[in-house]
């Protein structure tokens, strides 16, 4: 029963990261430099970093790679839902270059983070005889 609750918590966190991330990923810092404008997409970097950390955390919480994959699936469902057009015609994720980097980068990094093996215990470094 506790394992089912852990999977449900991982899915809920994935949905939450996807929902909040759809809005935060668009944040950027624009700086004027001598050759033009420099755009730093800090929101996208922040959301992808949180996603990877959350996937690893879910993997550790469940003690299985499936925990990370469930969180990743929750994020993917929320992100796809936010990429669709609302009845009023609004979009949370448009079709720009930064949004594509957010989607593809999030998929690649979260999938990679969910497939790393779970390390149950750290060895103390002592050699047992």
Residue frames relative to the residue before (quaternion, step in Angstrom):
aa qw qx qy qz dx dy dz
X 1.0000 0.0000 0.0000 0.0000 0.00 0.00 0.00
X 0.6518 0.5128 -0.3186 0.4589 3.57 0.98 -0.86
X 0.6295 0.5397 -0.3356 0.4470 3.59 1.05 -0.73
X 0.6261 0.5261 -0.3318 0.4701 3.60 1.04 -0.74
X 0.6509 0.5032 -0.3132 0.4743 3.58 1.00 -0.79
X 0.6301 0.5254 -0.3360 0.4626 3.58 1.04 -0.67
X 0.6490 0.4959 -0.3153 0.4832 3.57 1.00 -0.79
X 0.6461 0.5121 -0.3202 0.4666 3.59 0.99 -0.80
X 0.6387 0.5106 -0.3253 0.4749 3.59 1.03 -0.76
X 0.6363 0.5206 -0.3304 0.4635 3.60 1.00 -0.78
X 0.6560 0.4982 -0.3119 0.4734 3.59 0.95 -0.83
X 0.6555 0.5122 -0.3150 0.4568 3.60 0.96 -0.83
X 0.6457 0.5005 -0.3203 0.4796 3.59 0.99 -0.79
X 0.6325 0.5316 -0.3267 0.4589 3.58 1.00 -0.77
X 0.6493 0.5019 -0.3095 0.4804 3.58 0.98 -0.83
X 0.6627 0.5125 -0.2996 0.4564 3.57 0.98 -0.85
X 0.6531 0.4953 -0.3138 0.4792 3.59 0.94 -0.85
X 0.6589 0.5091 -0.3074 0.4606 3.58 1.00 -0.78
X 0.6642 0.5070 -0.2997 0.4604 3.57 0.99 -0.84
X 0.7053 0.4315 -0.2605 0.4984 3.57 0.83 -0.97
X 0.6499 0.5508 -0.3121 0.4204 3.57 0.99 -0.84
X 0.5891 0.5853 -0.3716 0.4151 3.58 1.09 -0.60
X 0.7176 0.4114 -0.2444 0.5061 3.56 1.11 -0.62
X 0.6849 0.4984 -0.2920 0.4442 3.60 0.93 -0.86
X 0.5995 0.6074 -0.3671 0.3701 3.62 1.02 -0.71
X 0.6451 0.5406 -0.3259 0.4306 3.61 1.13 -0.47
X 0.5153 0.6513 -0.4236 0.3617 3.61 1.22 -0.25
X 0.0699 0.7903 -0.6034 0.0800 3.54 -1.00 0.86
X 0.3166 -0.7068 0.6019 0.1947 3.49 -1.32 0.43
X 0.1385 -0.7965 0.5863 0.0511 3.56 -0.69 1.09
X 0.0495 -0.8057 0.5893 -0.0322 3.53 -0.73 1.14
X 0.3633 -0.7199 0.5505 0.2162 3.54 -0.98 0.87
X 0.0382 -0.7760 0.6290 -0.0249 3.54 -0.83 1.10
X 0.7026 -0.4945 0.2875 0.4233 3.62 -1.14 0.41
X 0.7409 0.4043 -0.2379 0.4806 3.63 1.03 -0.64
X 0.7833 -0.2385 0.1364 0.5577 3.61 1.24 0.11
X 0.6726 -0.4462 0.3736 0.4572 3.55 -1.00 -0.88
X 0.2034 -0.7498 0.6194 0.1132 3.53 -1.07 0.82
X 0.1398 -0.7966 0.5865 0.0429 3.56 -0.65 1.14
X 0.1042 -0.7861 0.6088 0.0236 3.56 -0.70 1.14
X 0.2154 -0.8142 0.5270 0.1136 3.63 -0.35 1.20
X 0.0637 -0.8566 0.5115 0.0227 3.58 0.52 1.17
X 0.6078 0.5709 -0.3588 0.4195 3.61 1.06 -0.62
X 0.6558 0.5102 -0.3041 0.4659 3.55 0.95 -0.90
X 0.6619 0.5026 -0.3031 0.4663 3.58 0.90 -0.92
X 0.6510 0.5231 -0.3103 0.4542 3.59 0.97 -0.86
X 0.6912 0.4786 -0.2913 0.4564 3.59 0.82 -0.95
X 0.6625 0.4888 -0.3226 0.4671 3.60 0.93 -0.79
X 0.6283 0.5200 -0.3374 0.4700 3.60 1.04 -0.70
X 0.6484 0.4999 -0.3137 0.4809 3.61 0.96 -0.84
X 0.6363 0.5367 -0.3270 0.4475 3.58 0.99 -0.80
X 0.6773 0.4820 -0.2977 0.4694 3.60 0.85 -0.93
X 0.6567 0.4974 -0.3130 0.4726 3.60 0.95 -0.83
X 0.6562 0.5046 -0.3121 0.4663 3.60 0.97 -0.80
X 0.6322 0.5227 -0.3351 0.4635 3.60 1.00 -0.76
X 0.6661 0.4763 -0.3076 0.4846 3.59 0.92 -0.84
X 0.6343 0.5304 -0.3279 0.4569 3.59 1.04 -0.74
X 0.6635 0.4890 -0.3063 0.4762 3.58 0.98 -0.81
X 0.6119 0.5406 -0.3432 0.4642 3.56 1.08 -0.70
X 0.6786 0.4715 -0.2832 0.4868 3.55 0.98 -0.84
X 0.6345 0.5488 -0.3331 0.4305 3.62 0.98 -0.84
X 0.7434 0.3842 -0.2123 0.5047 3.56 0.88 -0.94
X 0.2876 -0.7742 0.4933 0.2731 3.57 1.30 -0.49
X 0.6712 0.3829 -0.3068 0.5556 3.50 1.07 0.86
X 0.5766 -0.5824 0.4403 0.3667 3.57 -1.15 0.53
X 0.5663 0.6177 -0.3788 0.3929 3.56 1.16 -0.51
X 0.5823 0.5803 -0.3766 0.4270 3.59 1.10 -0.55
X 0.6773 0.4724 -0.2802 0.4894 3.56 0.95 -0.87
X 0.6559 0.5125 -0.3177 0.4541 3.56 1.01 -0.75
X 0.6238 0.5213 -0.3385 0.4739 3.59 1.08 -0.67
X 0.6439 0.4965 -0.3230 0.4843 3.60 0.97 -0.79
X 0.6394 0.5238 -0.3162 0.4656 3.58 0.97 -0.85
X 0.6506 0.5077 -0.3111 0.4714 3.59 0.97 -0.81
X 0.6295 0.5230 -0.3288 0.4713 3.60 1.03 -0.74
X 0.6496 0.5037 -0.3112 0.4769 3.58 0.98 -0.85
X 0.6652 0.5151 -0.3030 0.4476 3.56 0.93 -0.90
X 0.6440 0.5118 -0.3215 0.4689 3.60 0.97 -0.80
X 0.6794 0.4788 -0.2956 0.4710 3.59 0.88 -0.90
X 0.6578 0.5125 -0.3118 0.4554 3.58 0.98 -0.81
X 0.6541 0.4901 -0.3168 0.4812 3.59 0.96 -0.79
X 0.6408 0.5152 -0.3304 0.4634 3.58 1.00 -0.76
X 0.6942 0.4626 -0.2811 0.4744 3.60 0.98 -0.78
X 0.6134 0.5475 -0.3528 0.4467 3.60 1.20 -0.35
X 0.6036 0.5618 -0.3560 0.4397 3.56 1.23 -0.34
X 0.5537 -0.6125 0.4568 0.3310 3.52 -1.26 0.46
X 0.3979 -0.7060 0.5352 0.2385 3.56 -0.95 0.90
X 0.6799 -0.4844 0.3345 0.4373 3.64 -1.19 0.23
X 0.6824 0.4648 -0.2958 0.4803 3.60 1.13 -0.54
X 0.5876 -0.6150 0.3521 0.3906 3.59 1.28 0.01
X 0.5088 0.6571 -0.4185 0.3664 3.60 1.24 0.13
X 0.1846 -0.7561 0.6190 0.1054 3.53 -1.27 0.56
X 0.3086 -0.7208 0.5829 0.2133 3.59 -0.99 0.78
X 0.7571 0.1892 -0.1096 0.6157 3.56 1.14 -0.71
X 0.1829 -0.7909 0.5755 0.0987 3.56 -0.49 1.14
X 0.6175 -0.5835 0.3947 0.3500 3.58 -1.27 -0.11
X 0.3466 0.7646 -0.4829 0.2490 3.61 1.14 0.52
X 0.7145 -0.4679 0.3257 0.4056 3.52 -1.34 0.17
X 0.6576 0.5046 -0.3188 0.4596 3.59 0.95 -0.83
X 0.6475 0.5177 -0.3233 0.4562 3.58 1.02 -0.74
X 0.6351 0.5078 -0.3307 0.4791 3.58 1.06 -0.68
X 0.6326 0.5107 -0.3325 0.4780 3.58 1.00 -0.75
X 0.6252 0.5331 -0.3273 0.4667 3.58 1.04 -0.80
X 0.6966 0.4767 -0.2820 0.4560 3.60 0.81 -0.96
X 0.7274 0.4246 -0.2517 0.4767 3.58 0.70 -1.08
X 0.6544 0.5082 -0.3134 0.4640 3.60 0.96 -0.83
X 0.6497 0.5120 -0.3132 0.4665 3.58 0.99 -0.79
X 0.6541 0.5076 -0.3142 0.4645 3.57 0.95 -0.84
X 0.6923 0.4823 -0.2901 0.4515 3.58 0.80 -0.98
X 0.7220 0.4468 -0.2637 0.4577 3.60 0.78 -1.00
X 0.6639 0.4851 -0.3195 0.4710 3.62 0.95 -0.75
X 0.6362 0.5080 -0.3373 0.4727 3.60 1.00 -0.72
X 0.6509 0.5021 -0.3172 0.4728 3.57 0.99 -0.79
X 0.6712 0.5011 -0.3046 0.4534 3.59 0.92 -0.88
X 0.6775 0.4925 -0.3068 0.4521 3.60 1.03 -0.66
X 0.6928 0.4807 -0.2929 0.4507 3.60 1.14 -0.37
X 0.4737 0.6376 -0.4674 0.3882 3.60 1.22 -0.05
X 0.5145 -0.6605 0.4364 0.3296 3.60 -0.95 0.73
X 0.4875 -0.6392 0.5174 0.2933 3.51 -1.29 0.52
X 0.2142 -0.7521 0.6096 0.1297 3.54 -0.89 0.95
X 0.3147 -0.8006 0.4832 0.1628 3.55 -0.33 1.26
X 0.8095 -0.0057 0.0427 0.5856 3.56 0.84 -0.93
X 0.3995 -0.6734 0.5593 0.2721 3.53 -1.15 0.56
X 0.3937 -0.6921 0.5415 0.2697 3.51 -0.98 0.76
X 0.4881 -0.6848 0.4624 0.2811 3.56 -1.02 0.74
X 0.5343 -0.6296 0.4014 0.3964 3.55 1.25 -0.21
X 0.5752 0.5812 -0.3841 0.4288 3.56 1.22 -0.23
X 0.3403 -0.7299 0.5585 0.1989 3.53 -1.00 0.80
X 0.2671 -0.7702 0.5602 0.1475 3.52 -0.77 1.07
X 0.3878 -0.7362 0.5117 0.2138 3.53 -1.02 0.78
